[in-house]
Amino acid sequence: MDRDLAEDARRAYKDHLIRKQSPGRWLLQRQYTDGKWAGSWDSSFYTEIICLEGGQLFVGGDIDHTIFAYYSDSTDFEARLRWIGKHSVDSYIVEKACIGTGRELIEIWDQDQAEKDVTWRVEYLRKHDQEDGTDHSVEIDEYEYLLAYFPNNEHEVCNKIYDIEPSSAPDLFPIGMTTSPRVYFAHAAIQRLLTLLEEKNECDLCRGQGIVTKSMTKGYSGVIHRGKHYSLGDLCPAENCKGKNERENE
């Protein structure tokens, strides 16, 4: 997982809200909070998340679309969101995106990743020269020249590697393949939506009063929510609960 890209995607959605929703369908947008545009909606990174017939989960809008497949064709739409949102962008998520969107759009060639892969090969050859006495000095010199004047396209890089190590090249490929940013942004949008839905559910605990006002079961004082106990009268655990914020500012 590319942690920097995951963090960039998370920041892109950190202020998004649910603008519209219907069963199995949500529109996320950021709202301007000050200036002459205050109260209007920003189109940057606006995103629709749709539970499709057949179990797919579509994410698209002002981002390159991604379709994750397949979840059971269930009317428990939030369960479908959690199916993807509970993971980081790991091999499972990438494979589900490949199934739904097409591997050619999800696993892409990246020059920076290709340079890292070639650098790893140089280090590997140096290590084996030291450990077993083999001599890969010619290959290492040619790889270092390749790194100094690195091509910006996959075809040329592959040809150079074939020229340097014709017998080993087939075992080295693919070179430079990485997960497309589209997956990270789609995943971040789903996680933001889950957070907003959880906060809405948390606010149901306080019924707009800013404090916990109902019990989970008859005769039980308080609730267990997300593994933590909240007694009746405790401040609502939702971060953006208006009732709680009003109480804290009194």
N, C-alpha and C positions, 0 to 999 in steps of 0.2 A: 504494500500500500504506500502511495505517495502522501506522506503526512502533510507536507506543505500545501499540496493541491487540495487535500481534504479540508484543511483549515481555511484556505481561500474560499472554498465552496460554502463552508459553514458561515463565514462572515458575510457572504453575499445574501444569505437568507435570515440573518439574525433578527432583523426588524420586520420581517414579513408577517402579515396577518391573513386570516381567512376572510376574503372579501365576499365570496359567494360559495354556497355549497348546496348540494342536493344529494340524495342517496348514492353513494359510491363515486361522488365527483366533487372536487374542491378547486377553487381558484385562489392562489396565494399572490398577494401584492403588498408592496410597502407603501405606507401612507405618509405624505409630507406632513411634518408637524409644526413647521414655522415658515415665515416668509410669505410671499404673495400666493404661493401654491398650497399653503396650509389646508389640510383637509382633503386635498385631491390625491389621486392615486398615481404613483410612479410606475411607468411601464418597464423599467429596468428589472430584468430577471422575473417578470411576471410568469407564473407557472401554473398550468393546469395538471392536476393529478386525477386520473380516471381509472376506475376498475372496469375493465372491458369484459365483454361476454367471453367465456371460455377460460377465465382465470388469469389473463394478462393484467399487468399494471403499467399504464401509460403515464409518462412524465414528459411534458413538453411545453412550449410557449416561446419565451424570449431566451431559450436555451436550445441546443440541439437535443432532439427528442431521444428518449430511451424507453424501451418496452422490456419489462421483466416478465419472464414466463417460466413455468406455469404454476399458479396456485389453484387450488380447487375452486370451481365456479360456485362460490358461496356468497350468500347475502351478508355475511359478516365482513363488511368492507374494512373495518379497522384491523381485523386480523390479517388481512392481505397487506395492509401498510406495515404492520409489525413484522410480517414475514421477511420483508426487505430491510426495514428500518432498525431491527434489533441487531443486525450485523454491522461490522465495519465494512469497508470496501475490500473484501477478501476474495479468495478464489471462487467461493460459492456465489457471491453476488455477481462477479464478472461472468461466470458461466450462465447464470439466469439472464443476464443482459445479452449475452451472445445468442442464446436460444431465441429470445424475443425480438432482438433488433438486427442480428446478423453479425457474425464474428468480424467481418471486414470493417465494420463501423466501430466496434468496441475495442479490438486489439489492433493498435496502429503502430506504424514505425515512427520512432522519435530519434533524432540525431544525437541528442544528449545521452539517451539511453544506449545508443549504439557505441558511442565513445566510451562509456562506462564498461560495456561488455568487452570491447577490444582491450581496454586497460586491464581488465580482469584476466584476459588471456595472456597478456604479457607477464603479469605477476605470476600466473600459474606456470608458465614456461621457465621463468627464472628460478622459481622454487624447485622445480623438478631437475633443473641443471645442477643445483646445489646438492640435492638429495641423492640422485642416482648417477651423477657424473655425465649425463648426456649433454650434448652441445646443440642448443637452439639459438645460438648467437645470430645466425643469419636471419631466422624468422623474427627474432626480437627486434633486430635493426629495421627490418622491413615494416613491422608493426608500428614502431616508433615514428618512422617516416609517414606512415598512414595517419597516425594521430596528429602529426604536425600539419598535415595538409588534408584534413578530413573532408570527404565528399559530403554533399548535402542531400544525397538521395540513396535509397536502399539498394537499388540495382548496382550502382558503382561500388558501394561498400562490399556487397556480396562478391562481386567479381574480383576485387582486390584480395579478399580473404581466400578465395579459391586459388589465386596466383601464389599467395604466401604459403598456404598449407593445403594443397590439393587433396591429400589423403584424409586429413582431419576435418576439413571444412564441413562435410555433411553432418558431422556430429555437433558442430558448433552452432548451427542454425536452429531456431531463428535468432538473428542478431538485431538488437534495437527495438524489440517489440515491448509495448507498454499499454496500460489501460487508458483509454481515451478520457479526457476531462469530462465528457458528457455524462459518464457514469457517476463521477464524483458529485456533479451538480444535481443530477436527478436524485441521487441518494441523500444529499443534504436537504433538498426540498422535502422529501418524504420524512426525514427526521424532524424537520421544523414543523411540519404538519402534525406529526404525532405529539410533539411537545405542546402545540396549541390545543389539540384535542384533550390531552391529559389535563392541561390547565383549566379547560372548560369543565371537565368532569370534577376536578378538585373544587371549583367554585360551586358546584352543586351541593357540596358539603355545607356551605355556609348560607345557601339560599339568598345570596346578596347582602348578608349581614356582616361579613368580614370575620365571623367566628364560626366554629363548628357548631351546628345546631341540630344535628340528627345522629342517631345511632345506627350501626350496621344491623343489629338484631335487637329484638325486643328484650328489655331488661339489661342491655349492655351499655355502659356509660362511655360513649366515645366511639371512635372508628379506628380500624387498622387500614392505612392507606400507603401503598408502595412500601410495605414492610415496616412502617413506623406508626406508633400509636398517637392518636390525637384525642384528647379528652374534650367533652362538651365545654364550650367556652374558650377553647384555644383559638388563636388566630388561624384563619384559613391558610393552609399550606401553599396555595397557588401564588406564584411569584407576582403575577399581574392582576391579582384580584382587586377590583376597585373598592369594594367594601373594606377590605383589610387596609388598603392604603389610606382610606379616609380615616379609619380609626387611629392609625399610626400618626396621622398629621393633626389630630385633634389637640 
